[in-house]
């Protein structure tokens, strides 16, 4: 997603409208359990604010993953507001901000970073999903298991006989 910004670099306050659909390349930071095979959509603007390029827009992402509880395939969507600044490479703030080089600005890293930061830690197919029994592996959404949970937290075992009369 390389954008030619030569027209807005010439004038302070100049802007460039962006509207694109692109496939995001999976990198080593993208969680493996998420599939981003569908293109992402982005609408926004780039504005030259005294040599700092402001990106302001909205990113729509559709992805597939598995439910954290029952492992069923689910599809989900995210709507992400993106606000980022770009400084020219070699600038003092270059370590803290995204950079552009010459007359081109690369947006793929910004898009991937915003997607990763907004991914849910756990994705569930339904809030009422019961998942699997940790002992017998039965799908608790479809069956009721007969397991009896008598495990006692070792830290609380000392209290096991506390209320029993001697």
N, C-alpha and C positions, 0 to 999 in steps of 0.2 A: 504494500500500500504506500507507494512512493508518490508524494504530492509535490508538484511544482509550485513554489511560493514566490517566484521571481516577481510577479505583478504586485503582490502586497508588500514586499520588502522595500519598494521604492518610496512608498508614502506612509507616513504615520497615520494610523486609523483606518487604513485600507483593509477590506475584508474579502474572504473567499468562502462561498457556500460549498459545503460538501454533502454528497448524497451517494452512497455506494453500498453494494452488496459484495462481500468478499469471503472467501474461505480462509479460516484462520489456520495457520500452520501449527501443529502440535509440537511443543518443545519439552525439554526435560523438566520444566516446572509445572506443566499442565498435569493435573491428576489423571492417572490412567483409567479410572473408573468412569470418567466422563467422555462422551463421544460428541465431538463438535463437527460432524461431517456436513451439516447444513451451513450455508453461508450466513455470516452475521450481517446485520443492516446497521448503517450509521447515517444520521442526519445531524448536521451541525455547521459551525462556522469557524474559520481561522481569522483572527484579527491581529494586525501589527500594532502593538502597544509600545512604541519606542524601541523597537528591535527585539522585544520579547513577543513571541507569537502565542496568543491565547487560543486554545482549542476549547470549544464549548458545544456540547451536543448530547445526543441520546443514542445509545447502543442497544439493539435488540438481539438477543441470543436465544437460539433453541438448541437444546442438548438432550442426549439420552444417557441414562444411568440406571443403576439398580437400586431398588428400595433397600435402605439400611437395615430394615427389620426382616423382610421376607424374601429379598433378592429378586423380586419381579421386575421386569423391564418397565421403566416409566420414561415419559418425555416431559420435559419442563421448559419453561421460558423465563428469561430474565430481561428486565428493563433497567438499564443502568444510565444514570446521568454522569457524563464525563466532563470534567473541567480540569484541564492540564495546561501548563506553560512550557514553552520551548525557548531555550536560549541558544545563541550561536556557539558552536563548539569552540573551545578555547577561552570562553568567558569565565570569570571568577566563580560564577554560580553553576558552572557546568556539572559539578559533582552532585549537586542537589536537585537539579532539574533535568528534564528530557532535553536533548540537544538536536539541532539541525545543522547540516553541513552544506555550505554554499547556497544553492537555490532550491534545495530539495529537503523535504521533511518526511521522515519514515514514521508511519502510524501503527504498524503491526505490533510493536512492543507495547505501545500505550494501550491498544485494544486488549492484548493478552493480559497485561498487568491488571487492567480494570475487571476483566472477566474473572481472573483468579481471586482477586480480593473480594469479589461479590458472590463466589460460589458458596452454597450452603455446606456446613460441616457434615450434616446428615440430611439425606433426602428420603422422604417416606412417601409411599403410594397413597396413603390415607392416614389421617391422624389416629384413626381407630385401629390401625394395623397392629396385630398382636405378635407377628413374627413367628419364629420357631421356638420350640421347647429346647432349652439348652441341654437337657438330659437325653431325650429320645429322638429329637429332631422332627417331631410332628409339626405340621403347619397349623398353628393355633387359630388361623382365620377359617380353616376348613374343618378341622377336627379338634376334639377335646382330648388331651392326653391324660393318662392315668398315673402320671408320675407324682410322687409325694416328695415335697421339698422339705427334707429334714436337716439340711445343711445349716450349721450354726457358724456364725462369724466367730473365728477363733478369739477375737478380742472380747466377745460377749459370753464365751463359754463359761466363765467363772460365775455368771448369773443364772445358769441353767437350773440349778436346784435352789435358788434363793427363796422362792415362794412355797416350797414344799415343806409342810410341817414335819418335824422330827418327833 
